[in-house]
Amino acid sequence: MGVTEEVAAQAARLERGGRLGECRAFIQHGDVSVYDHVVSVARQSCRMADALARLGVRVDRSSLVRGALLHDYFLYDWHDPDPSHRLHGFRHPFFALANASHDFALTPREKNVIVRHMFPLVPVPPTCREAWIVCCADKVCALRETVEPRVAALSRLIGRRASAADRKGEGSR
């Protein structure tokens, strides 16, 4: 089973047993839903774990994937100006852990993944490999989700300006 299928199977189990599907209704970064974000983080985490495995570093794969899928299980639109959403970056890991603990039986590693994924913004570091991997994968995915659309838009703008300059140059010949 490949990474995509592994993550999809675990996501389907979490949707059946809890409220993971609700994450499709909330935006995380840019136009990426929380659901798509956590799936991306889970896939990236698996790829990182696979690279580490080639170096002889083993992880609890189930806790890694479940923790990654639940790391942003806060279940609200953080863009909403509701006062309870203030300081979202600092507080959402605790809301995610409370929701996940309510809906699922979690391993200690899964709990660590969820509550520590915002290090260093939340200053207590992860204490297991799985949490460190998800913490790093989350940053990679968040950066990709926020920067890539801007780079693409800038590239289109530069391309249009270059085309206009080319057309202008052709007319002067």
N, C-alpha and C positions, 0 to 999 in steps of 0.2 A: 504494500500500500504506500502510495506516495504522500508527500507532505500535504498537498491540497486535499486529498481524500481523507487523510487522518484528521485534519482540522475540521473538515466538513462533517465527518461522522460525530466527533465530539460536540461540535456546535449544535447539531441536530438533537443529541441527547440532552444538552443543557436547555434547548428550547422546549423540549417535551416536558422536562422536569421543573422548569422555572420560567423566568420572564426575559430570557435573553433576546427573544424576538422583538420585544418592546424597544430594544436599542436601535432598531431600524428607523424609528421615528425621530431620533435625536441626531443633530449634527455635531460632529466632533471638531474637525478641522476643515476649513474651506467649505466644500460641498460633500465631504465624506461623512457618512453616518457613523455613529458610535459602533454599530454592528460591523460595518466594513472595516473600521479601524481595528477593532479587537481581532477580527479574523486575520488581517494583515500582520498584526503583532504576533499572533500565534504562529503563522507561517514563518515569519522572520525568525522567531525564537527557535523553531524547529531546525531551520537552516543553520543557525548559529550552533545549536546543540549538536547537529551532525558534524559540523567542522570541528568542534571540540572533541567529539567521539573519535575522530580520526587521530587526535593527539592523545587518546587514552583517557579523556575526561568524561565520566559518565554522569547522567542526570536521571531523575525520576520523570520520565517522558509524560506520563499521565498528569502529574501535578504541574508540569511545565505548560502543557496545552490548556488544561482547565484553568489554571491561574491566569494565563494570558487572555483567555476568552472572557474571564470575569474581572479583569483588572480595572475596567471602567464601568462596572455594573451599578452605577449611581442612579440610573433610571429617571433622569430629569433633563430638561433643556437648560444647560448652564449659560446659554446666551440670554435667557429670560432675565429681566431686571429684578426679579424677586430677591428680596434681601437675604433669603436663606441660601442663595447661590453665591453670595459674596465670598471672596477668597477661595473660589472653586479649586484652583490649582493646589492649594494646601489641604483642603478638606475632603475632596472627593474620594481619596483612597479609603477613608474611614466610612463614608456613606456606602461605597462599593462593598467593603467588607461586611458591613451590617446587612445589606441586602442579600449578598451571596450566602452569608451564614444563616439567614432566615430561610432561604430557598433550598440550600444544599448542605450536605455533610461535607465539610472541607478538611483536608489534611493540613497539618501545620505548615507544610511547604506552600500549599495553595494560599493559605492565609498570609504568609510572608510575601508571596508574589504580589498579592492584591494591595496590601497595606504599605509596601515599601517601594512600589514601582516609580514613585515620584522623586526619589533621591536624585539629586541633592536638594531640590526645592523643599521637600520634607526632609529634615536633616538626619534622620535615623537611617543608616544604610541597611540594605538587604543582608540577611544572615545565611542564605543558602544559594547554591549555584543557580537554581531555577529562577529565583528572584532577581539575581544579577543579570541573567540572560534577558528576562522580560524587561527589566529596567532599561537595558541598552537597546533592545529591539523596539521598545516604545519610542525612544528618542529618534531612532532611524526612521521609523514609519511616520512619526509626527513631522519630522523635517521634510520627508518626501511629500507628505500630504499638503504642507503649507508652502514649500518652496517651488516644487515642480510646476504647479499652475502659473505661478508668477514668472518663472523662467520661460515657460511656453508662451505666455502672453507677450513677454518682452521680445522673444524671438520672432513672433508674428509681426509685432510693431516694427522691429528692425528690418524684417523682410519686406514689409510694405514700403517703408521709406527707401530701401535700396531699390525696389522695383520702380518707385516713382522717380528716383534719381536717374535710373537707367533710361526710363522713358524720356525724361527731360533731356538727357544727354543725346539720345537718338534723334530728337527733334532739332537739335542744333547743327546737325551734320549736313 
